[in-house]
């Protein structure tokens, strides 16, 4: 089984979580902070929703951002490859 060297406590939407991983602790805190900010943003716009629904909407928003960035990245890689040919 893999040994993870970093174990840190973070707060996301007023809940404490323990993150375990090989990434730098500062990076892990940064990512947790981004998740916290995103769920709070969703919370302001959708205050009537429970925490679970806010978390799911946050996940959907983050994946949407990821997919759009990946599509842009793939298009740029393809463009660079075409220029090299």
Secondary structure, DSSP 8 states (H G I E B T S, - for coil): -----EEEEEEETTEEEEEEESS-HHHHHHHHHHHHHHHHHHHHHTTTS-HHHHHHHHHHHHHHHHHHHHHHHHHHHHHHHHHH-
